[in-house]
Amino acid sequence: MTDDPTRTPGRAAPDTGPAAQAGPLRLGYGTNGLTDLRLDDALDLLADLGYDGVGLTLDHMHLDPAAPELASRTAALAHRLDRLGLGVTVETGARYVLDPRRKHGPTLLDEDPDARALRVGLLRTAVEVAADLGAHAVHLFSGITPQGTAPGNAWQRLTESLEPVLAVADAAGVPLAVEPEPGHLLATLADFHHLRHHLGDPELLGLTLDIGHCQCLEPTSPADCVREAAPWLRHVQIEDMRRGVHEHLPFGEGEIDFPEVLAALSATGYQGLTVVELPRHSHAGPRMAEESLTFLRAHEPAAPTASAAPTRPIARAAPTPPDASAASAPSAARPSSHATAPHPAPETSPVGGSA
């Protein structure tokens, strides 16, 4: 796809896994929270504020994947990101990029194979774009199980749909980062491991961990989720949230203990981007971007010295995968003084953190 001779197509993505040496967190902001800005203006804003990168959602207003001359537009964007010193993760949760009448449709679980193929095509394109941008990963999600579809059939559709995407990702050296999403077939960390085992534990299949979703429905705390997920982290999204309610909130408006979460992230050695995910706040995007960065920098841990660097071992073994028919069953919610719902009803729309 690359038409710029100064960039190498399909180059290996940067090392973002937990084997990297611990260091300061690399913070980004999602363009799905800046949809009222032109992409160039959004990138200038983030660079001026001091962000390390951007979560780029491919959408009609930001590097439209369906518009002509995608390769040349991607090459120009790559140079702009380089000039601004911004890293990037490619995200695929745009609301109407494939179907102007069906929010977030089609998904990898649609009954119609031609509809599933549209989503597969978008993901393959996203991998090619990510390779040309030198992106850390490509984010994706499963989708909700269509009414009347047995869980086993839904898992089969998901695994079969991902196989050609994994082949492209392997050729390009770009990790895929699947996001557990409330209300989806793949809703929890346990569901991610179920998918991983179904696909034979491919090296380039990693995880998008949304910190708010951990607070919303996982049985352990967000900080413990970070520690448990560390070996598979390829992308992180972050915002505030309340237990049992899938609503992305500005920092300080939910229930998350951010010093604990940020310390856990730092301790893993994760070197990819940690991207603020506020898709319902584009009307106040510039202010939200500034306030979010101020909050996160104020609550992140001091950089560890070489002698004090954490060395917590993390076992590679995953939890025993559930049967296909039970893989999407609710996990037991951890004790909480707040109203709980192990798999809460999704926030208006249940896809990709971009509701």
Stockholm file with secondary structure:
# STOCKHOLM 1.0

chainA/1-355         MTDDPTRTPGRAAPDTGPAAQAGPLRLGYGTNGLTDLRLDDALDLLADLGYDGVGLTLDHMHLDPAAPELASRTAALAHRLDRLGLGVTVETGARYVLDPRRKHGPTLLDEDPDARALRVGLLRTAVEVAADLGAHAVHLFSGITPQGTAPGNAWQRLTESLEPVLAVADAAGVPLAVEPEPGHLLATLADFHHLRHHLGDPELLGLTLDIGHCQCLEPTSPADCVREAAPWLRHVQIEDMRRGVHEHLPFGEGEIDFPEVLAALSATGYQGLTVVELPRHSHAGPRMAEESLTFLRAHEPAAPTASAAPTRPIARAAPTPPDASAASAPSAARPSSHATAPHPAPETSPVGGSA
#=GR chainA/1-355 SS CCCCTTSCTTCCCCCCSTTSCCCCCEEEEEGGGCTTSCHHHHHHHHHHHTCSEEEEECBTTBSCTTSSCHHHHHHHHHHHHHHHTCEEEEECCCSSSSCTTSTTCSCTTCSSHHHHHHHHHHHHHHHHHHHHHTCSCEEECCCCCCTTCCHHHHHHHHHHHHHHHHHHHHHHTCCEEECCCTTSSSCSHHHHHHHHHHTTCCTTEEEEEEHHHHHHHCSSCHHHHHHHHGGGEEEEEECEEETTEEEEECTTSSCCCHHHHHHHHHHHTCCSEEEECCTTCGGGHHHHHHHHHHHHHHHSCCCCCGGGCCCCCCCCCCCCCCCGGGTTSCCCCCCCSSCCCSSCCCSSSCSTTCC
#=GC SS_cons         CCCCTTSCTTCCCCCCSTTSCCCCCEEEEEGGGCTTSCHHHHHHHHHHHTCSEEEEECBTTBSCTTSSCHHHHHHHHHHHHHHHTCEEEEECCCSSSSCTTSTTCSCTTCSSHHHHHHHHHHHHHHHHHHHHHTCSCEEECCCCCCTTCCHHHHHHHHHHHHHHHHHHHHHHTCCEEECCCTTSSSCSHHHHHHHHHHTTCCTTEEEEEEHHHHHHHCSSCHHHHHHHHGGGEEEEEECEEETTEEEEECTTSSCCCHHHHHHHHHHHTCCSEEEECCTTCGGGHHHHHHHHHHHHHHHSCCCCCGGGCCCCCCCCCCCCCCCGGGTTSCCCCCCCSSCCCSSCCCSSSCSTTCC
//
